[in-house]
Amino acid sequence: MAAAVSQGRLPAPTVRSLAVAVTEPLPDLDTRASRPTCEEVLRAGTAQYVACDVLQLAAFFASVLVGAAVLSAGFSWVSGFSGWFDLYLRSLAFGAGSFLLLCGLPIAAKWTLIGSWKPREIPVWSLSYLRFWLVKTLTRANPLALFAGSPVYSLYLRALGARIGRRVVIFSRTVPVCTDLLAIGDDAVIRRESSFTGYRVADGVIQTGPVSIGQQAPIGEHTVLDISTAVGNGSQLGHTSSLYQGQAVPDGHHWHGFPAQRASVDYRRVAPLPSGPLRRTVYGSTQVLSLIFVTLPLVLGAGAAALTKLPAVVSLAALGAGGMATANFYQEGLILSTAAFCGAILAGAAVVVTVPRLLRRLVPPGRACPLYGLRHWAHRAIRRLTNAKFYLELLGDSSYVTGYLRALDDRLDHLRTGEEFRKRLRARTGTTPPRWGCSSSCAG
């Protein structure tokens, strides 16, 4: 039985199926064939290890210095506004320019330092590994990586060399690294927290390999696809499952477990709904344009105005020019920062408690809604607001959390045991998300 558990053969829904699972022979999964033997393990020397660390640290400090210089110059320029409209134009120019630079730099670095990814082995702590690390860090720090679940995210992966089909939806924020080795067919859906990076680390080397996902193939949450794996057309991979190196799911099959095996569970709980190109284009364009023309200018403009016009901040800055050694400077700084921090907490709590209650009328429970519409936008906003990790971590280990969940409209009438409460809180934090991801669906 222990062997069956370690190979992902359990759980079994009945005692009879458990007996069958224990007595059935385990599948022949020889994943060690492509690994180097113990004699072939590559070990970097101390000098190579230290040199790679020094270069990585130098790259980090260089990025911090360049970013600080750009931010300081931009803030100084924005702070010289002469009116509110001028403040908006300056904030718009600086925000849009910074956004385009942060989006384009990782893509250019990938094609300059790597070119096209190919199946290979990269010794750890070598110069090739340094280029691999730089590209991985930059591509995952790209602001476009925050658009997971949007058509913009698919365009970003295509720009990195991935072959992404039409109407593909990727909710996972784990950005694949070896994108040229990634192929996803039309109408595939990849759920949250799934990993398909296109590389693995074994015995002192980084091995890169292809990952293929067929047409109309849903991939469950918290899944892992190793290199040289494939999911066929119309196939399904269940939640919290993994495909080991060399595994392939045939067309039309349903697999789950670790390593995944054939199953009879149908993970497609909702029939496909049409989502035309116009809807996708409008949704993605609205996201990008609202970020450039509304969010960034508002944040930058509000910051510049607050730091240059608020009397408390101006007086604190005047004290800092020549009075940093006085107690008055630190006293006023402590009062100002405490007021800003507590005010932000209270304002955020008011938004979290009220806005989802207003938006939930747009998301009727039990009804399937197409992506990239008004209801999808409302559901996305509700899920993000009601699952704010700051308030859950702030109140999670105290008796205040039940009142907080009730304020979110969670119905806790039948909540009795600590285990039930931990399950509910775990659902809030994202490990086991609610069905609709909003407070109105969490009935006790």
N, C-alpha and C positions, 0 to 999 in steps of 0.2 A: 504493500500500500504506500509506503514511503517513497518508493521509486515512482509510483504513479503520480503522487502529489508533486514531486519534483519535476516531472515532465509535463505538468499542466493537464493531467488526466481528470482531475477533480475540479469542481464539485460535480456530483451526480445527483439528479433530482430524486431518485428512488433507490432503495436497497438493491433491487434487481439490477438496475443500470450500474450501480456501484460495483457489484460483483462482476458484471461483464467488463467494466473498465479495468478492474484489477487483473482479471485473467487474460484479457486480450494482450497479444504481443505488442511491445512498443514499436513505433515506426522507426525505420532505419534512417537516422539523421546523422550522417557523418559530416559534421561541420569542420572537422579538423584537417581535412585534406588540403585545403588551400593555405593553412597556416604554416609558418616556418617551424621546423623542429627545434628542440631545445638547443641543439648545437648551432642553429642559425639565428638565435636571438641576437639582435643588434643592441649593443650597449654603447652609449656615447661616453667619451672621456670627460674628465673633470674640466679641462680647458674648453672643450666644445660646449658643455653644459653652461659654464659661467659666461662664455661669450654670447650665447643665445639669450641668457637672462639679461645681460647688460644691454643688448640691442633692443629687447622687448621693453625694458625700463626706459631707454632713451626714446623709443617711439611713443611711449605713454606720456613722458614729460614734454616732448615736442608737441603732441596733440593738445595737451593742456595749455601750453604757452601760446600756441597759435589761436586756440579757441578763446583764451582770455584776452588776447590782443584784439581780436575781431570784435568780441563783445564790448570791450572798453571803448574802442573807436566808434562802434555803432551807437552805444549809449550816449557818448558825448555828442555825437551828431544829432541824435533824436532829441536830446535834452535842450538843444538850441532852438526849439520851435518858437514861433512868434504868434501862433493862434491855434485853435483846436483843429481846424482843417489842415493846417500845416503839420500839426502833430500826427494826424492820421496819415498824411501822405508820406512823412518821414518814416513812421512805423511800418507802413505798408511796403515801402521800398527796402528797408533793412530786413524785415521779416521775410519777404518774398525772396530776396537775394540769398539770405542765409538758408532758407528751405531748399532752394534749387541747388545750392552748393552742397549741402549735406546729402541731397538725394543723388546728385550726379557723381560725387567723388568716389563712393564705394563701387559704383558700376565701372567707372573708368579704372579704378585700381584693380578690379578683378580682371579685366581684359588686358591690362598692362602687365601685371605681375604674373598672372597664370595663363591667360589665353583661354583655351578650351580644356576643361577637365577631361582626363582620360583615366581608365583603370590603371593604377600603378601603386607602388609602395614608396612612402616618403619616410626616411629615417627621422626619428624624433630628435630634436635639438640641432638639426642641420639647417643650412641656409634655405633649402626647399621647405623645411618645416616652418621657418620664419615667415616666408611668403604665404604659406598656407594659413598661419595664425593671423597675419595682417588682414588677409582677405576675409577670413571668417569673422574677425572682430568688426571690420568695417561694414560688411554686408548685414550683420545683425544689428548694428547701431544705426542703420539707415532709417530715417523717419517713415519711409514707405513700409517698413516691417510692422508698423502699428496699424496698418490698414488690413489686417487679417480678416477674412470674411467678406471683403469687398472686391469688386472687379479690378480695382487698382492694384491689389496684391498680386493677382495673376499677371498683370502687365509688368510688374516689377520683376517677377521670376523669369518672364520671357526675356526681359532686358539682360538678365544674368545668364541667359543661354538655355533655360529649361524649355522643354517642349510641352506646353500646356494647351489642352484642347479647349473647345468652346464650352461656355456655360459651366466651367469648373468652379467649385466653391471650396476654398481652403480656410478653415477656421483656426487651424493651429498656428501659433506664433513662433514655433520652432523653425527658424528660417533654414532651409536646406543650404548646404555649403557647396557641394559638387553639383551645381545646377545643370551642367551640360549632360550629366548622366541621369537626369530625372525626366521621365516621360509620363504624362497623365492624360488619359483619354477624355473624350467629350462627356459632359454631364456627370463626372465623378465628384464625390463629396468626401472631404477629409475633415473629420471632426476635431475638436479642441485637444490640445496637449499631445498630438500625435507627432512622432519623430521619424523622419525619412531623410536624414542628412546626407546620405551618399558616401559616408566614410565610417570606418571603425578603427580602433587602436588595438593592436595585438603584438606582443613580443617585440617591443621597441620600434615598431613601424606603424604608420598610418596607411591603411589600405582603403583605396577608393574603388567604388564599383557602382554599377547601374541599379536603379530602382524604377520599376515599371508598374503603373496602375492603369488598368483598362477602362474602357468606356462604361458609364453607368455603374461604377463600383463604389459603394459607400465604405469608408474606412472609419472604424469606431474610435471613441475617445481613448486616450492614454495608450495608443498602440505604438509599436516599434517595428519598423521595417529595416532589416539589416541590408547590407550591400548584396548585390546579385540576387535580389528577390523580385517577385512579380505577382500581381493580382490580376486575374483574367477579366475579360469583358463580362459585365453583369455579376461578378462575384462579390462576396461580402466578407469583411474581416471584422470580427466582433470587438466589443470594448475590452480594453486592458488585455490585448493579445499581442503576440509578436511572431514575426516570421524570421527564422534563423537564416543564416547565409546559405544560399542555394535553394531555399524553398520557393515553390510557385503554386499559387492557387489556381486550379483549372477554371475555365470559363463556366460561369453559372453556379459555382460551388459556394457554400457558406462554411467558413472556417472560424474557429476561435480557440483560445488557450495559448499556452507558452511551453513548447513551440505549438503553433496553431495546428489544429487538426480539423477534419471535416465534422460539421455539426448540422443539426436540423433547424436551428433557430433562424428566424427571419428578422433581421435588424432593420429592415425598411418598414417603419411603422406608419409612414404617411405616403400616400400616392404622389407621384411627381406632379408638380404644378407648373404651368408655363411661366417663363420669365424672359420676355423678349429683349432684343438688343437695345431698344429705346429705354426701357426701364433700367437696364444695367448701366447704360451710358449716363443717364440723368443722375442716377444714384452716385456713381463714382465721381462724376464731374462736380456734383453738389458738395461732396465731401472735401475734395481738393480746393475748390473755390472758396468755400466757407472758411476753411483753415487759413488760406492766404489773405482773403479780403476782410475777414471778421475776427477770427480767433487770435491770430498773431498780432495784428495791429491793436486789438483791444488789450492784450496782455502787455505788449511793449509800451503802448501809449499810457496805460494806467500806471505801469511801473515808473516810467519817466516823469509823469505828472506828480506821482506821489513822492518821489525822491527829490523833486525840485520845487514843489509848490506847497506841500503840507507844512504848516508852521513847526510842528513838533520835529519833523525830520530835518527841516532846515536849521533849526536851533541845535539839534544834535550834531549835524555836520559842522556847524560853526564851532561848537565846542571841541570837536575832534581835530580841527585844524591846529589848535594850539593848547588844548586842555585835556589831552588823553591821560595825563598823569593825575587829574583831579577826580575826586569821588563823584562829583556832580555828573560828569560824562557817563559813568557806568550806571549811576542811579537812573538817569533819564533813559539810557539805552535799555535797561532792564524793564522799566515800566512800559516803554513803547513796544518792545518785542513781545512782552507778555500780553499786552492788550491786543496786538495784531494776531498773535497765535490763538488766544481764547476766542477772539471775535471770529476768526476763520473757522474754528471748530463749531461754534454755535450757528454761524451762517450756513455751513455745509450740512449740519444736522437738519436745519430747517428745510433745505432743498431736498435732502434724501427722504424726509418724512412726507413732504407735501407733493412734490412733482410726480413720483410714481403713482400716487393715488389719482391724480388727474389723468395721467396717460393710460392707466390700466383699462379705461373705458374703450380705448381703441383696440385692445387685444382681448377679444372674447375667449374664455377658456374652452378647450375642446374643439376649436376650429382651426383648421390648417390654413395658413396664409402664405401667399407667394413671397419670395425674397424681394428685397430692394423696393418695397412699397412703403406706404405710410405706416401700416401696422408693423412691418419689420423694423422700421426706424423706432417706433414707440417701444416695441419689445426690447430692442437693443439698449435703449436709454434706461428702461426699467431695470434690466438685468445689471447694468453697470452701476446704477445708483444704489440699488438695494443690496448689492454684494460688495459695497465699499469695504475694503479690508481694514482701513484705518479704524473705523468705528467698531468692527468686530474684534480687532486686536485690543482696542482700548477697553471694551466692555465685556469681552468674552469670558474672562475668569472671575466675573463678579455677578452679584445678583441683579445688577442693572440690565443685563443683557436680555432678560425676559421682557422687561418693559420696552427695551429698544425694538425687539422683534414684534411686539404687539403694536408699537407705533408704526412699524412698516406694514401693519395689517396682517401679520401672521396670526392665524387662529390656533392658539395654544390651549384650547379648552380641555383636550384629552391628553395633554402632555403630563405624564406622571413620573416616569423613572428618569434617572440620570442618563442611562444609555440612550433612551429616546431623544432626550435633549441634545446629547452629543451628536447623534445622527443628524438632527435638524441643523445644528450649528456647522457640522461638517458639510452639509449640503449648501449652506450659505457661503462657505469659504471656497467652494469650487471643486472639491474632490468628488462630490456626488451632487451635481447641480440639480435644482428643481426642474420639473418638466418644462415649465415656461420661463424659468429663471426670474420670476417676479413674485412679489409677496402674496398676491391674491391666490396663487395656486398652492400655497403651503398650508393646506388645511390640516388641523390636528385630528 
